[in-house]
């Protein structure tokens, strides 16, 4: 379990540098649904294969819950502050399906959770960053923001907030930069990382129980039945300005 846990920490700490990231939401008639974050890290595996192989030499195809993972690390987690423990607890509803094969350079995984109503959805990046920090804390090397991780700016130290709203006819995704000065310092420090991920994409894939009347983002591409849409946005554009992906979706009556 310790070796598997180390692998998860490694994946989370570097997964944000993957070239493709998809945020998928599926909403049912009663307002319940599923949220899923999909990563394709195959390119990353090719770039850092040696490091990944040192951690996991055999191919794996596994599904697990974060609650199970945290239960196995209760001693380590108990040493964190109450605030950090609370942040990690926010990850407990999530499960992960991971496929990883060092020989074929394949690394794909999905984080997903079910919800009873959209308001339950949280800012995942806060919890993900806190989880990565847990391993840093044990080494005495915690950093306020990791300049090698573009996503470290999101949800870190209260710099940003992300919320979702849905009342049956209107859906909203609202990101907010809370401390613009601090956030600018983080994004300015990315340096070469901004160039490296300049061609990467951040995708929103949202699915609704009835046809969509309008989407505030003009880049939205609709499905044939207009019950779903996709928005593709530049990865570093999103990092630099997370509010750019704020949107409002109005459904037909």
N, C-alpha and C positions, 0 to 999 in steps of 0.2 A: 504493500500500500504506500510506503514511503517513497518508493521509486516512482510509482504511478503518480503520486501527488506532486513530486518534483517535476514530472513531465507536464502536468497541467499548469503549474506555476510558470514554467518556461514558455508554454504555448500562449498563455494569457499575456505574458510580459512582452512577447514579440508579435502576437497575432495582429495587433493594431497596425503593424507595418505591412500587412498583406495588401496586395494591389486591388483586391475587390472586397467590398463589404456591402451586404444587403440587409436592410431592415424591413421585415415582412410582417404585416398585420392582417389577420383574418377575423372579420366580425360576423357573428350569426344574427338571426332575426331577433333574438331576445337580448342582444347587446353583449353577450359573452363572446369568447373567441380565443384565439391563439396568437402569441407574438413570437417571432423567430428572428434570430440574428445569424446570418449565414456567412461563412468565410470560405474562400478558396485560397489556401496558402501554399499551393503547389509551387508557385514561383519562388516563394520564400524558402521552401524546403530545398530547392535547387541552390539558392544563394547561401544558405547556412546549413547544408546537409551534414557536415562533420559534427557540428555542435549538437544537432538534433540526434544524430546516430549515437553519440556518446551517452545520451540520456535514454534512448529507446532503440535498441538494435532490431527488434522484431516488429513485424507489421501488426497493427492492432485495428480492430473494428469494435468499438465499445460505446455503450450508452450508460450514463450514470447521472445521478442527481447531485447537486452541490450540497444538499443537506447531508447526504451520506458521506461526502468528502469531508465536510466540516465536523461531523460526528467523530470521524477518525482522527481529527486534529484538534480535539477539544483542549488539550493541554496547552498547545501553542497559542490558540485563539484566546484562552483565558488570560494570557499575559498582555494582551492588547488593552488599550483604553476602552471604556464603555462606548465611546463614540465610534471607534473603529469596529468594535464588535457589532454594533448596530448596523453599520454600513454593510458588513459582511452578511448579516442576517437577511438583508434585502435580496441577496442572491439565492437564498434557500429555495424559493419557488422555481428556480430554473433547473433544467436538465440539459445535458450536452450529449450529442452524438458525434463521435470523432472517428475518422478513418485516416490512418497514417501509415505510410509504407516507405521507409527510407530507400529501399532498393529502386522503387519506381518514382521517387520524389513526389508522391501523392500526399497531400495533407488537406483534408476537408473536414469541417465540423460546423455543426449548428447548435446554437443555444436557443432553447425554447421554453415557453411557459404558457399555461392556460390562465385565463382571467374570467371573472364573472361580470365585470364591467370595465370599460376602458379607463376609468379614473384610477383603477388599481395599478395601471402601468407606471413604471418608475423610470428614473434616469439611470439606465444600466451602467453608464460610464463611471459614475461615482463609485458604485459597488465594485466594478471591475478593477479600477485603479487601486482601490483599497485592498483588494485581494492580492494584487501584485506587490503592494507595499508590505504585506505580512511577511513575505520571504525576505525582503530587504531589511525589515526591522530586526529579524533574527541575526542578520549579519552586521547590524549596527551601521547600516549604510542607506538609511531612508533619505530620499530627496523630495523636496517640495514639488518639483516637476522634473520629469525625465526628458531631457532635450533630445534623446534618441527615439522617443516615442511620440509621434505627432498627436495621438489621442490623449496624451497626458494632460493637455490643456482643458479637455472637456470634463466637467464634473469634478475637477480637482480643487480642493480648498474653497469650494463655494464660488468659483469663478463663473460657472454657468449653471443653468437650470433647464430641464426639459420636462414638459408635461403634455398629456394628451386629454382631449375632451370629446364626448360623444353623447348626444341626446336623442338619437334615433333618426334625426334628419340632417344634422350637421356634425361633422368631425373636424377637430382642430389639432394640429401639432404645433406646439409653441415652445421654442427655445429662446433663452434669454441670457445675455451676458451680464452678470451681476456686477462684476468689478472690471470695467473696461481697461483701466490702466494696467492692472495685474495681468489681464488676459493678453494684452498687446505685448507685454514683456515676454510672455511665454512663447507666443507665435513668432516674435522677432528672433528668438533664440534658436529656432529650428534650423536655420542656415541651410546646409546642404540637403537636409531631409526634405525641404520644400521642393528642391530640384528633382530628387530621387522619385518622389511620388507625384510629380506634376501631371503625369498622364493617367493616374489611377482614378477610379470612380467610386462614388458613394451612391447607392441605389435605394430608393423607397419603392416597395411593392405593397400596395394596400388593396384589400378585397372587402367588398361590402355586400349585404344581403339583397340590395335592390339597386337599380340603375343610378348612375351618378348624373346629376344635373349640371354641376360645374365644379371646377377645381381652380383655386386661386393661382396656382403655379402654371404659367403658360407652357412650360416644358412637358407637362403631363401627357403621356401616351396611353390611350384607352384600349381596353380589350374589346372584342367584337360585341359583347353584350353590355358594355359600359358599366359593368359591376366592379371592375377593378382598373387600376392604372399604375403606371411606373414613371418615376422621375429619376433621371440620371444627372448627377452633379459632380463637378470636379472635386476630387478628394481634398486637395489642399485649399480649394475655394471654400469648402465646408468647414475645414479646420480654421481658416482665417475668419470666417463669418458664419457661425452656426445658425444665426437668425435668418440666413438666406433660404433655408429650407422650411421655414414656417409656412404653413398652408391651411386653408379652410376648404373642406369638401362639403358640398350641399347635395343631398340625395333627392331623387324624385319622390313625390308624394305617393 
